[in-house]
Amino acid sequence: MSLVFAVQAKGLEGLPNKLRKFRIGIIARQSVMLKLAGQEVVGRSREDYLRGPRPGKLGRVSGDLARSTQFRISGDRVIIGSNLPYAKPHEKGFRGVVPVKAHERRVKVVFGRQRGFIVQQVRGHSMNLNIKPRPFLSTALKDAKDSIIEIINKQAGYAMKEAMR
């Protein structure tokens, strides 16, 4: 013979069903959470890091980098970035030689200085560049961490309320 105990708690009779509903509610809200998180990071990047005093932050010259900074949802994650070729050198920094066509040499140097490039020398068809990193995405993501946690908690609260009905 075996010994069996049964424990019953008042009010928790439908707990497995409520937990299943909660899980379904969280999954249903995943795209909303990702969208809100993407908006938060892109907004912080545009407002806090893509405008402001140099040399610590990227000031706006044309506004192209701010407009190109976007997010997209891919499956269960949000991808944030820019498709402009100079976004990565600004985020991570760059030191190296870049080719310059003869007719663009003068224009590149002038615009390069305006965008924070340090042109070390121009020789023939190339120039040495040293761009200090001025991150605008990774820092915005770090700054948005608490807001993202708040977004998740708020959506989980909505899912819990629905599940408990």
Number of C-alpha atoms within 10 A of each C-alpha: 3 3 4 5 4 4 4 7 6 5 7 9 10 9 12 10 12 18 14 12 18 21 16 13 20 20 15 12 17 17 17 15 23 23 16 16 23 23 17 19 27 23 18 19 24 22 14 16 22 24 17 13 11 12 11 12 17 24 17 17 12 9 12 11 20 21 12 14 21 19 18 14 13 10 9 9 14 17 12 17 17 18 11 11 9 13 20 18 16 20 18 14 15 16 13 9 14 11 13 18 11 10 9 10 17 13 10 16 18 12 12 15 11 12 17 17 20 16 16 11 12 17 10 11 13 15 18 17 18 16 20 18 17 23 21 28 23 16 16 20 20 10 16 20 14 10 15 19 12 13 18 19 13 13 17 20 15 15 20 18 13 13 18 13 7
